[in-house]
Amino acid sequence: MDKAYENSWGGSKHVFENYPEFDYLRDSKFSEIVDSKYNLAAEATSVNLELMAEPDQIREYNQKWRRLIRDTSEAYGWDSPQMGALWKEQSYWDSINTFRIKEVISEYGYPGRSLAGDGHASTTFLVIQHAPLEVQERHIDLMKEAADAGEVRWH
């Protein structure tokens, strides 16, 4: 566990919290150790701990409806009323996420590794890639600069 946190403290907690293989460890002593190591690692860096809480929710709503869309399109077809309802929900959350990410960028700059933590560095990219084209174009140079600076991975 120490090696995992040394390599990517944010990514390590993300794996623990988001992979079903670890479900049996939820609410256990191990979970407390994960949280403790995460908090210690976060405090030892210059990340904005308050800002770090947001990307998980933003990422969840960025991906939640897309996962449902995939399953629903297979069950009911691409042009079904069920798909229409999911796309409406997805569009709503995409607009909310885009608005918030633009606020964060305006206030802090690109929320990459040093600001939002390693496990959250790609959230901004996910939101911008699903934003309207003019938002993508407005932020492409900022995202390139962040990648060049190691704040987010190029891939």
PyMOL commands that place a pseudoatom at each C-alpha (Angstrom):
pseudoatom trace, name=CA, resn=MET, resi=1, chain=A, elem=C, hetatm=0, pos=[0.000, 0.000, 0.000]
pseudoatom trace, name=CA, resn=ASP, resi=2, chain=A, elem=C, hetatm=0, pos=[2.841, 2.389, 0.782]
pseudoatom trace, name=CA, resn=LYS, resi=3, chain=A, elem=C, hetatm=0, pos=[4.267, 1.908, -2.723]
pseudoatom trace, name=CA, resn=ALA, resi=4, chain=A, elem=C, hetatm=0, pos=[0.850, 2.563, -4.305]
pseudoatom trace, name=CA, resn=TYR, resi=5, chain=A, elem=C, hetatm=0, pos=[0.467, 5.798, -2.351]
pseudoatom trace, name=CA, resn=GLU, resi=6, chain=A, elem=C, hetatm=0, pos=[4.020, 6.808, -3.181]
pseudoatom trace, name=CA, resn=ASN, resi=7, chain=A, elem=C, hetatm=0, pos=[3.290, 6.352, -6.894]
pseudoatom trace, name=CA, resn=SER, resi=8, chain=A, elem=C, hetatm=0, pos=[-0.135, 8.036, -6.879]
pseudoatom trace, name=CA, resn=TRP, resi=9, chain=A, elem=C, hetatm=0, pos=[-1.857, 8.793, -3.607]
pseudoatom trace, name=CA, resn=GLY, resi=10, chain=A, elem=C, hetatm=0, pos=[-4.969, 10.181, -5.288]
pseudoatom trace, name=CA, resn=GLY, resi=11, chain=A, elem=C, hetatm=0, pos=[-5.131, 7.388, -7.831]
pseudoatom trace, name=CA, resn=SER, resi=12, chain=A, elem=C, hetatm=0, pos=[-4.731, 4.766, -5.116]
pseudoatom trace, name=CA, resn=LYS, resi=13, chain=A, elem=C, hetatm=0, pos=[-7.738, 6.001, -3.200]
pseudoatom trace, name=CA, resn=HIS, resi=14, chain=A, elem=C, hetatm=0, pos=[-9.718, 6.294, -6.436]
pseudoatom trace, name=CA, resn=VAL, resi=15, chain=A, elem=C, hetatm=0, pos=[-9.013, 2.632, -7.238]
pseudoatom trace, name=CA, resn=PHE, resi=16, chain=A, elem=C, hetatm=0, pos=[-10.033, 1.567, -3.734]
pseudoatom trace, name=CA, resn=GLU, resi=17, chain=A, elem=C, hetatm=0, pos=[-13.285, 3.533, -3.851]
pseudoatom trace, name=CA, resn=ASN, resi=18, chain=A, elem=C, hetatm=0, pos=[-14.324, 2.743, -7.417]
pseudoatom trace, name=CA, resn=TYR, resi=19, chain=A, elem=C, hetatm=0, pos=[-13.464, -0.884, -8.069]
pseudoatom trace, name=CA, resn=PRO, resi=20, chain=A, elem=C, hetatm=0, pos=[-15.948, -3.535, -6.944]
pseudoatom trace, name=CA, resn=GLU, resi=21, chain=A, elem=C, hetatm=0, pos=[-13.100, -5.856, -6.002]
pseudoatom trace, name=CA, resn=PHE, resi=22, chain=A, elem=C, hetatm=0, pos=[-12.711, -3.761, -2.856]
pseudoatom trace, name=CA, resn=ASP, resi=23, chain=A, elem=C, hetatm=0, pos=[-16.389, -3.606, -1.873]
pseudoatom trace, name=CA, resn=TYR, resi=24, chain=A, elem=C, hetatm=0, pos=[-15.888, -6.122, 0.924]
pseudoatom trace, name=CA, resn=LEU, resi=25, chain=A, elem=C, hetatm=0, pos=[-13.375, -3.780, 2.562]
pseudoatom trace, name=CA, resn=ARG, resi=26, chain=A, elem=C, hetatm=0, pos=[-15.717, -0.797, 2.753]
pseudoatom trace, name=CA, resn=ASP, resi=27, chain=A, elem=C, hetatm=0, pos=[-16.382, 0.363, 6.303]
pseudoatom trace, name=CA, resn=SER, resi=28, chain=A, elem=C, hetatm=0, pos=[-13.500, -1.705, 7.628]
pseudoatom trace, name=CA, resn=LYS, resi=29, chain=A, elem=C, hetatm=0, pos=[-10.232, -0.970, 9.389]
pseudoatom trace, name=CA, resn=PHE, resi=30, chain=A, elem=C, hetatm=0, pos=[-8.554, -1.148, 5.969]
pseudoatom trace, name=CA, resn=SER, resi=31, chain=A, elem=C, hetatm=0, pos=[-10.838, 1.636, 4.709]
pseudoatom trace, name=CA, resn=GLU, resi=32, chain=A, elem=C, hetatm=0, pos=[-9.789, 3.780, 7.660]
pseudoatom trace, name=CA, resn=ILE, resi=33, chain=A, elem=C, hetatm=0, pos=[-6.120, 3.159, 6.784]
pseudoatom trace, name=CA, resn=VAL, resi=34, chain=A, elem=C, hetatm=0, pos=[-6.776, 4.160, 3.158]
pseudoatom trace, name=CA, resn=ASP, resi=35, chain=A, elem=C, hetatm=0, pos=[-8.428, 7.392, 4.298]
pseudoatom trace, name=CA, resn=SER, resi=36, chain=A, elem=C, hetatm=0, pos=[-5.647, 8.138, 6.768]
pseudoatom trace, name=CA, resn=LYS, resi=37, chain=A, elem=C, hetatm=0, pos=[-2.870, 7.610, 4.205]
pseudoatom trace, name=CA, resn=TYR, resi=38, chain=A, elem=C, hetatm=0, pos=[-4.799, 9.689, 1.675]
pseudoatom trace, name=CA, resn=ASN, resi=39, chain=A, elem=C, hetatm=0, pos=[-5.250, 12.595, 4.093]
pseudoatom trace, name=CA, resn=LEU, resi=40, chain=A, elem=C, hetatm=0, pos=[-1.603, 12.512, 5.160]
pseudoatom trace, name=CA, resn=ALA, resi=41, chain=A, elem=C, hetatm=0, pos=[-0.406, 12.466, 1.550]
pseudoatom trace, name=CA, resn=ALA, resi=42, chain=A, elem=C, hetatm=0, pos=[-2.804, 15.266, 0.574]
pseudoatom trace, name=CA, resn=GLU, resi=43, chain=A, elem=C, hetatm=0, pos=[-1.713, 17.457, 3.469]
pseudoatom trace, name=CA, resn=ALA, resi=44, chain=A, elem=C, hetatm=0, pos=[1.939, 16.934, 2.553]
pseudoatom trace, name=CA, resn=THR, resi=45, chain=A, elem=C, hetatm=0, pos=[1.348, 18.487, -0.882]
pseudoatom trace, name=CA, resn=SER, resi=46, chain=A, elem=C, hetatm=0, pos=[0.173, 21.895, -2.001]
pseudoatom trace, name=CA, resn=VAL, resi=47, chain=A, elem=C, hetatm=0, pos=[-3.216, 20.674, -3.212]
pseudoatom trace, name=CA, resn=ASN, resi=48, chain=A, elem=C, hetatm=0, pos=[-6.363, 22.551, -2.390]
pseudoatom trace, name=CA, resn=LEU, resi=49, chain=A, elem=C, hetatm=0, pos=[-8.164, 20.040, -0.145]
pseudoatom trace, name=CA, resn=GLU, resi=50, chain=A, elem=C, hetatm=0, pos=[-11.467, 21.893, -0.397]
pseudoatom trace, name=CA, resn=LEU, resi=51, chain=A, elem=C, hetatm=0, pos=[-11.262, 21.914, -4.192]
pseudoatom trace, name=CA, resn=MET, resi=52, chain=A, elem=C, hetatm=0, pos=[-10.326, 18.231, -4.262]
pseudoatom trace, name=CA, resn=ALA, resi=53, chain=A, elem=C, hetatm=0, pos=[-13.755, 17.231, -2.982]
pseudoatom trace, name=CA, resn=GLU, resi=54, chain=A, elem=C, hetatm=0, pos=[-15.484, 18.484, -6.128]
pseudoatom trace, name=CA, resn=PRO, resi=55, chain=A, elem=C, hetatm=0, pos=[-13.894, 16.420, -8.930]
pseudoatom trace, name=CA, resn=ASP, resi=56, chain=A, elem=C, hetatm=0, pos=[-15.335, 13.139, -7.669]
pseudoatom trace, name=CA, resn=GLN, resi=57, chain=A, elem=C, hetatm=0, pos=[-18.878, 14.465, -7.943]
pseudoatom trace, name=CA, resn=ILE, resi=58, chain=A, elem=C, hetatm=0, pos=[-18.173, 16.172, -11.267]
pseudoatom trace, name=CA, resn=ARG, resi=59, chain=A, elem=C, hetatm=0, pos=[-16.616, 13.005, -12.705]
pseudoatom trace, name=CA, resn=GLU, resi=60, chain=A, elem=C, hetatm=0, pos=[-19.507, 10.891, -11.413]
pseudoatom trace, name=CA, resn=TYR, resi=61, chain=A, elem=C, hetatm=0, pos=[-22.104, 13.030, -13.163]
pseudoatom trace, name=CA, resn=ASN, resi=62, chain=A, elem=C, hetatm=0, pos=[-19.937, 13.258, -16.268]
pseudoatom trace, name=CA, resn=GLN, resi=63, chain=A, elem=C, hetatm=0, pos=[-19.850, 9.473, -16.573]
pseudoatom trace, name=CA, resn=LYS, resi=64, chain=A, elem=C, hetatm=0, pos=[-22.998, 8.231, -14.775]
pseudoatom trace, name=CA, resn=TRP, resi=65, chain=A, elem=C, hetatm=0, pos=[-25.486, 8.898, -17.547]
pseudoatom trace, name=CA, resn=ARG, resi=66, chain=A, elem=C, hetatm=0, pos=[-23.058, 7.806, -20.253]
pseudoatom trace, name=CA, resn=ARG, resi=67, chain=A, elem=C, hetatm=0, pos=[-22.795, 4.380, -18.603]
pseudoatom trace, name=CA, resn=LEU, resi=68, chain=A, elem=C, hetatm=0, pos=[-26.595, 4.156, -18.512]
pseudoatom trace, name=CA, resn=ILE, resi=69, chain=A, elem=C, hetatm=0, pos=[-26.826, 5.314, -22.124]
pseudoatom trace, name=CA, resn=ARG, resi=70, chain=A, elem=C, hetatm=0, pos=[-24.631, 2.443, -23.263]
pseudoatom trace, name=CA, resn=ASP, resi=71, chain=A, elem=C, hetatm=0, pos=[-26.787, -0.155, -21.507]
pseudoatom trace, name=CA, resn=THR, resi=72, chain=A, elem=C, hetatm=0, pos=[-30.074, 1.499, -22.480]
pseudoatom trace, name=CA, resn=SER, resi=73, chain=A, elem=C, hetatm=0, pos=[-29.177, 1.765, -26.167]
pseudoatom trace, name=CA, resn=GLU, resi=74, chain=A, elem=C, hetatm=0, pos=[-28.519, -1.982, -26.226]
pseudoatom trace, name=CA, resn=ALA, resi=75, chain=A, elem=C, hetatm=0, pos=[-31.797, -2.778, -24.450]
pseudoatom trace, name=CA, resn=TYR, resi=76, chain=A, elem=C, hetatm=0, pos=[-34.172, -0.298, -26.112]
pseudoatom trace, name=CA, resn=GLY, resi=77, chain=A, elem=C, hetatm=0, pos=[-32.420, 1.048, -29.196]
pseudoatom trace, name=CA, resn=TRP, resi=78, chain=A, elem=C, hetatm=0, pos=[-30.720, 4.327, -29.961]
pseudoatom trace, name=CA, resn=ASP, resi=79, chain=A, elem=C, hetatm=0, pos=[-33.912, 6.174, -30.940]
pseudoatom trace, name=CA, resn=SER, resi=80, chain=A, elem=C, hetatm=0, pos=[-36.014, 5.009, -27.980]
pseudoatom trace, name=CA, resn=PRO, resi=81, chain=A, elem=C, hetatm=0, pos=[-37.809, 7.351, -25.551]
pseudoatom trace, name=CA, resn=GLN, resi=82, chain=A, elem=C, hetatm=0, pos=[-35.589, 5.932, -22.801]
pseudoatom trace, name=CA, resn=MET, resi=83, chain=A, elem=C, hetatm=0, pos=[-32.512, 7.119, -24.685]
pseudoatom trace, name=CA, resn=GLY, resi=84, chain=A, elem=C, hetatm=0, pos=[-34.053, 10.544, -25.226]
pseudoatom trace, name=CA, resn=ALA, resi=85, chain=A, elem=C, hetatm=0, pos=[-34.647, 10.908, -21.500]
pseudoatom trace, name=CA, resn=LEU, resi=86, chain=A, elem=C, hetatm=0, pos=[-31.072, 9.869, -20.671]
pseudoatom trace, name=CA, resn=TRP, resi=87, chain=A, elem=C, hetatm=0, pos=[-29.565, 12.262, -23.209]
pseudoatom trace, name=CA, resn=LYS, resi=88, chain=A, elem=C, hetatm=0, pos=[-31.643, 15.069, -21.742]
pseudoatom trace, name=CA, resn=GLU, resi=89, chain=A, elem=C, hetatm=0, pos=[-30.293, 14.249, -18.265]
pseudoatom trace, name=CA, resn=GLN, resi=90, chain=A, elem=C, hetatm=0, pos=[-26.738, 13.945, -19.610]
pseudoatom trace, name=CA, resn=SER, resi=91, chain=A, elem=C, hetatm=0, pos=[-26.973, 17.304, -21.372]
pseudoatom trace, name=CA, resn=TYR, resi=92, chain=A, elem=C, hetatm=0, pos=[-28.211, 18.936, -18.182]
pseudoatom trace, name=CA, resn=TRP, resi=93, chain=A, elem=C, hetatm=0, pos=[-25.284, 17.600, -16.127]
pseudoatom trace, name=CA, resn=ASP, resi=94, chain=A, elem=C, hetatm=0, pos=[-22.793, 18.401, -18.875]
pseudoatom trace, name=CA, resn=SER, resi=95, chain=A, elem=C, hetatm=0, pos=[-23.909, 22.047, -18.742]
pseudoatom trace, name=CA, resn=ILE, resi=96, chain=A, elem=C, hetatm=0, pos=[-23.691, 22.142, -14.918]
pseudoatom trace, name=CA, resn=ASN, resi=97, chain=A, elem=C, hetatm=0, pos=[-20.232, 20.537, -14.948]
pseudoatom trace, name=CA, resn=THR, resi=98, chain=A, elem=C, hetatm=0, pos=[-18.999, 22.840, -17.708]
pseudoatom trace, name=CA, resn=PHE, resi=99, chain=A, elem=C, hetatm=0, pos=[-20.184, 25.909, -15.819]
pseudoatom trace, name=CA, resn=ARG, resi=100, chain=A, elem=C, hetatm=0, pos=[-18.405, 24.799, -12.630]
pseudoatom trace, name=CA, resn=ILE, resi=101, chain=A, elem=C, hetatm=0, pos=[-15.166, 23.827, -14.374]
pseudoatom trace, name=CA, resn=LYS, resi=102, chain=A, elem=C, hetatm=0, pos=[-15.082, 27.224, -16.095]
pseudoatom trace, name=CA, resn=GLU, resi=103, chain=A, elem=C, hetatm=0, pos=[-15.490, 28.874, -12.666]
pseudoatom trace, name=CA, resn=VAL, resi=104, chain=A, elem=C, hetatm=0, pos=[-12.663, 26.795, -11.204]
pseudoatom trace, name=CA, resn=ILE, resi=105, chain=A, elem=C, hetatm=0, pos=[-10.369, 27.588, -14.139]
pseudoatom trace, name=CA, resn=SER, resi=106, chain=A, elem=C, hetatm=0, pos=[-11.198, 31.269, -13.848]
pseudoatom trace, name=CA, resn=GLU, resi=107, chain=A, elem=C, hetatm=0, pos=[-10.405, 31.308, -10.119]
pseudoatom trace, name=CA, resn=TYR, resi=108, chain=A, elem=C, hetatm=0, pos=[-7.471, 28.870, -9.878]
pseudoatom trace, name=CA, resn=GLY, resi=109, chain=A, elem=C, hetatm=0, pos=[-6.213, 28.048, -13.352]
pseudoatom trace, name=CA, resn=TYR, resi=110, chain=A, elem=C, hetatm=0, pos=[-6.183, 24.483, -14.641]
pseudoatom trace, name=CA, resn=PRO, resi=111, chain=A, elem=C, hetatm=0, pos=[-7.039, 22.150, -11.725]
pseudoatom trace, name=CA, resn=GLY, resi=112, chain=A, elem=C, hetatm=0, pos=[-4.291, 19.631, -12.366]
pseudoatom trace, name=CA, resn=ARG, resi=113, chain=A, elem=C, hetatm=0, pos=[-2.185, 17.441, -10.098]
pseudoatom trace, name=CA, resn=SER, resi=114, chain=A, elem=C, hetatm=0, pos=[-0.667, 20.173, -7.973]
pseudoatom trace, name=CA, resn=LEU, resi=115, chain=A, elem=C, hetatm=0, pos=[-4.009, 21.835, -7.265]
pseudoatom trace, name=CA, resn=ALA, resi=116, chain=A, elem=C, hetatm=0, pos=[-6.622, 19.058, -7.289]
pseudoatom trace, name=CA, resn=GLY, resi=117, chain=A, elem=C, hetatm=0, pos=[-4.463, 15.980, -6.748]
pseudoatom trace, name=CA, resn=ASP, resi=118, chain=A, elem=C, hetatm=0, pos=[-3.238, 13.241, -9.010]
pseudoatom trace, name=CA, resn=GLY, resi=119, chain=A, elem=C, hetatm=0, pos=[-6.458, 11.240, -8.946]
pseudoatom trace, name=CA, resn=HIS, resi=120, chain=A, elem=C, hetatm=0, pos=[-8.496, 14.250, -10.125]
pseudoatom trace, name=CA, resn=ALA, resi=121, chain=A, elem=C, hetatm=0, pos=[-6.231, 15.764, -12.754]
pseudoatom trace, name=CA, resn=SER, resi=122, chain=A, elem=C, hetatm=0, pos=[-8.160, 14.382, -15.726]
pseudoatom trace, name=CA, resn=THR, resi=123, chain=A, elem=C, hetatm=0, pos=[-11.639, 15.441, -14.585]
pseudoatom trace, name=CA, resn=THR, resi=124, chain=A, elem=C, hetatm=0, pos=[-11.384, 18.842, -16.261]
pseudoatom trace, name=CA, resn=PHE, resi=125, chain=A, elem=C, hetatm=0, pos=[-10.452, 17.200, -19.546]
pseudoatom trace, name=CA, resn=LEU, resi=126, chain=A, elem=C, hetatm=0, pos=[-13.474, 14.879, -19.348]
pseudoatom trace, name=CA, resn=VAL, resi=127, chain=A, elem=C, hetatm=0, pos=[-15.807, 17.810, -18.806]
pseudoatom trace, name=CA, resn=ILE, resi=128, chain=A, elem=C, hetatm=0, pos=[-14.300, 19.958, -21.537]
pseudoatom trace, name=CA, resn=GLN, resi=129, chain=A, elem=C, hetatm=0, pos=[-14.321, 17.143, -24.084]
pseudoatom trace, name=CA, resn=HIS, resi=130, chain=A, elem=C, hetatm=0, pos=[-18.106, 16.881, -23.621]
pseudoatom trace, name=CA, resn=ALA, resi=131, chain=A, elem=C, hetatm=0, pos=[-18.652, 20.657, -23.661]
pseudoatom trace, name=CA, resn=PRO, resi=132, chain=A, elem=C, hetatm=0, pos=[-19.754, 22.668, -26.696]
pseudoatom trace, name=CA, resn=LEU, resi=133, chain=A, elem=C, hetatm=0, pos=[-17.100, 23.195, -29.352]
pseudoatom trace, name=CA, resn=GLU, resi=134, chain=A, elem=C, hetatm=0, pos=[-16.541, 26.859, -28.457]
pseudoatom trace, name=CA, resn=VAL, resi=135, chain=A, elem=C, hetatm=0, pos=[-15.685, 25.835, -24.855]
pseudoatom trace, name=CA, resn=GLN, resi=136, chain=A, elem=C, hetatm=0, pos=[-13.284, 23.192, -26.147]
pseudoatom trace, name=CA, resn=GLU, resi=137, chain=A, elem=C, hetatm=0, pos=[-11.601, 25.699, -28.448]
pseudoatom trace, name=CA, resn=ARG, resi=138, chain=A, elem=C, hetatm=0, pos=[-11.356, 28.314, -25.699]
pseudoatom trace, name=CA, resn=HIS, resi=139, chain=A, elem=C, hetatm=0, pos=[-9.577, 25.896, -23.329]
pseudoatom trace, name=CA, resn=ILE, resi=140, chain=A, elem=C, hetatm=0, pos=[-7.389, 23.818, -25.662]
pseudoatom trace, name=CA, resn=ASP, resi=141, chain=A, elem=C, hetatm=0, pos=[-4.269, 25.947, -25.157]
pseudoatom trace, name=CA, resn=LEU, resi=142, chain=A, elem=C, hetatm=0, pos=[-4.713, 25.878, -21.369]
pseudoatom trace, name=CA, resn=MET, resi=143, chain=A, elem=C, hetatm=0, pos=[-5.041, 22.089, -21.473]
pseudoatom trace, name=CA, resn=LYS, resi=144, chain=A, elem=C, hetatm=0, pos=[-1.916, 21.776, -23.650]
pseudoatom trace, name=CA, resn=GLU, resi=145, chain=A, elem=C, hetatm=0, pos=[0.014, 23.969, -21.224]
pseudoatom trace, name=CA, resn=ALA, resi=146, chain=A, elem=C, hetatm=0, pos=[-1.191, 21.839, -18.307]
pseudoatom trace, name=CA, resn=ALA, resi=147, chain=A, elem=C, hetatm=0, pos=[-0.044, 18.672, -20.077]
pseudoatom trace, name=CA, resn=ASP, resi=148, chain=A, elem=C, hetatm=0, pos=[3.326, 20.210, -20.949]
pseudoatom trace, name=CA, resn=ALA, resi=149, chain=A, elem=C, hetatm=0, pos=[3.753, 21.182, -17.287]
pseudoatom trace, name=CA, resn=GLY, resi=150, chain=A, elem=C, hetatm=0, pos=[2.924, 17.640, -16.089]
pseudoatom trace, name=CA, resn=GLU, resi=151, chain=A, elem=C, hetatm=0, pos=[-0.329, 18.742, -14.467]
pseudoatom trace, name=CA, resn=VAL, resi=152, chain=A, elem=C, hetatm=0, pos=[-2.299, 16.213, -16.502]
pseudoatom trace, name=CA, resn=ARG, resi=153, chain=A, elem=C, hetatm=0, pos=[-1.222, 13.310, -18.715]
pseudoatom trace, name=CA, resn=TRP, resi=154, chain=A, elem=C, hetatm=0, pos=[-1.053, 13.927, -22.438]
pseudoatom trace, name=CA, resn=HIS, resi=155, chain=A, elem=C, hetatm=0, pos=[-2.981, 10.786, -23.277]
for i in range(1, 155): cmd.bond("trace and resi %d" % i, "trace and resi %d" % (i + 1))
show_as sticks, trace
zoom trace
